[in-house]
Structure formats: C-alpha cells, structure tokens
Amino acid sequence: PKKAELSLLNQTHVIDEWTNVPTSILGSVSRRLHLQPNHPISITRKLIESRFPEYQHHNDLSPVVTVAQNFDSLGFPSDHPGRSKTDTYYINKSTVLRTHTSAHQADTFRANTSAGFTISADVYRRDAIDRSHYPIFHQMEGAMTWDRNALPKGKTLAQQVLEDVEKLPKHDLVVEDPNPPTHPERNPLQSPDHTEEEAAAIATHLKRSLELVVVEIFSRAKAAAGGGGAGASSDPLKVRWIEAYFPFTSPSWELEILWQGDWLEVLGCGVVKQDILANAGAPERLGWAFGLGLERIAMLLYEIPDIRLFWSEDPRFLNQFSDAGPLRRFVPFSKYPACYKDVSFWLPPSTPSVTMPMGETKPGTGAPNPAGGQSTTTTTTTTNTATTTTDPPPLHENDIMELVRSTAGDLAESVSLIDAFTHPKTARRSLCYRINYRSLERTLTNAEADALHRRIEVGLVREFGVELR
Ligand code: PHE
C-alpha cells in the first residue's frame, strides 16, 4: 500500500504515478561514499581534485533535484530516452534522484563564485546488474570558464586560454587524437557564438587538464602495484580521444584508456553550450565541462574487481584504504563461491512490446547514459506492434533488474539474458535469465540462494504477470 508521501533526507515529497524509487535505494542515499574518510571513492575524489588546485570543490549537494535541473537546464529534448521511468528514479513527476552531476552545472555557473569548479556526488540510474554496474554510483563534474569581458587589453579569449594551457604541466603520455577540434556534422562548432580559434583553444585546455588527471591516477596505480599486477604492466599507458555527443556540449569527446588490452571509457566532456551559460546569467563566459565516474577510476586505481565492494562495511575491505600514506593495491579477501540459477518464463500473451535487451547500445546521446561512468551495453528498443488500450505496460529489462535488486540486494552479482525466443505458432515470447548469486563476505548456502530465487520467481509472476516455465 503506497503512502501519499515519501520522506527523504528530512524532506517529504508528494508521490504520484511517476514515483518509482524503491526503498532499497532510499536506504542508501545517506551513505555518501565520496565523503567517507578512508573510503576509496573519497580518496580517488581527493586525488583528482588535487589536479585542480585553483578550483572550488562542491561535495555536498543534495541528490534530490528537479527534472528542470537534471534535464531541461541542459537542453535534453522532451523525448530523450534518459527521461523515461525505466532509466531514471523519479520521486514524483517533477523531482528525481539526479542521474548525473551535470544537474548542478547551470546553478553553479549562475552562482559564479569561481572560474573553475568540481562537483562530486552520488548519482542514480536504473540499469543492468553486473560487476561494473550499480544503481548508485559517484561522479565528478568539472568545469572552467573564461570571461570575454574580463580579458587583459588587446588579448583575445583564444590567446588567453592558450596562455593558460602553457601554465599547465607537460606530460609524456601517449595520446591518440585523430579528429579535428570541430566537425560540421559530427562535432559542430557553436557558431556564431564561438569562433573556430576559441573552440580549439578551449578544447586544448580541456584535453590537457584531463590527460594530467590520467597521468596522476596511473602513476599512483603503478606505484601501488609495485612489482606485480596490472598497474605495473610494462606497456606504456595509452589514451585516446574520440568524438561524442551530449545535449549540453559541442564539440564533445570521450576519453578512453587502454587497460589490459581493452579501451575503457572513463569520461565525457566538451565545450559548454552557450545557451546554458546565457540562461545562467553568464552570456559572456565560455568554457568546458567534463563528467567522470569515480568508481570506474577507483576500480582501475586499486584493482577492485566488483563494484558492490564499495558498499561493503566489512573491515576486510574498509581497512585496506587510508587517506594517509601511499596508495596500496586492493588485496581480494578469499572469494566465496558463486551459485547461479536460471529462470524461464513466458511473457503475458498480450505484452505488446517487451524491450529486448540483446546487445544494443542505448540511443547514444550522452547522459544519462554515463560517460565516465557505467555505460550499459545491453539495452532496449521498444518494438510497438498491435498496441491496444487493454495491453499491460511493456516490461522493461530494468524492471526485472530492480525486482532482483530489491529481493536479493547485493547478493545478486549479475543478471543476464541467456535465451529468448518466440513460439512459432502462438507468437508468445519466452525469456530465460541467469542470476548469479554470491556474497562478497561469506559463503552463501544453496538453500539461501534457492529461497531468494524462489522469491524472485514469485515476484515476476505477481508484478509482471509472466508464466513460469
Ligand atoms: N553528464 C555526462 C554523463 O553522465 C558527462 C558529461 C559531463 C559530459 C559534462 C559532458 C560534460 O554522461
């Protein structure tokens, strides 16, 4: 039975047909791992902040934001998939748990208390379950702007920015950056607001600043790994810039790091859309912004193998990290066995459109598909056929994920679709999911895993009207 109100962080909120935040999430909102002393997320945050000594660091902003802050202020179109209830936790129609730290960009530009700033915070997204995805994670936003009206006499903004680039440290990182600063279709200049020289200079300052973050992180990782481990690999560290799209920057890029043979996306960034600055009362300022995922970086830095570990209160985890002294690589405590169980079911006969999670990428338009965080590879298209008003709502894979999370909590390590087919005669659709159960702290008995699995089966039937096979 739903109450008409929900209370969170000492505030009550009206609930409505948009409300979809489960109690499991509400219960973790107060954890704020980025502020916990000696926590790896907080240590990673401070390490990155130290690369931006002149910036103002905001670390205490409430996760409860308006739809206007999270989406509208950033120019998200009204039909952007990130706005949907399947991807975002709504407190009510006009209030969400922020899906990214960019939700605070406009307000911070408006306050205009310093040219450069970072914002670190917990962010929330409905998503798949695996070892690198968790519905709460932490991001750091960074931004830097220059004021056209406050330039030394005779100096252009582009000249000023390039002079500031010269003041940044140099590095000898191997960087691939094959694309021009702007491209008319793929990565357009904000004409007429910016000149080509301005965009190029801002891009140079942005890229150098972030390359220096990577250098800092990886020199620490290398030292931490000592003689062995991935961080000490003899291959030179390699990064590349690729073109990207976000509704709130242009041109835009993502930075990828070559890590154990794979290119890993670590952040998204770009030249701030001039509309955002203009609407924030700063039409004369130009600059850049980035957003990075702190878990992703902490996992690389310490070689932490599972994102759930960050939420562990087990001293065998927490005692391995310290604000003081040199960084030490994480040493896994003995791994407890995993136990997987499958569940197969027929979707309700009239389900018009099951979102099919088969290896597609999210409609690629920036947040809240996180750059620098956890972008999901399994997502969803909705194929609408024969919809009538009596059809049940389509079942989204994230709804299944949430049922698993709310039943098994952090004992669910991963959930993956292993089979799907449509019956040739009845046209009914069958899905089979494999759920891997594992505790990071103890051995889970088969009876316990069975009981959890059974509750999930019951929930699938009750909440989505599936028929177990
Ligand atoms: N908010 C974006 C995300 O979460 C990242 C980003 C921040 C991109 C700032 C550009 C500028 O994916």
Residues whose N, C-alpha, C, O or C-beta is under 5 A from the ligand:
A	BS01	LIG	H100 S102 F246 T249 G268 C269 G270 A289 F290 G291 G366 A367 N369 P370 A371
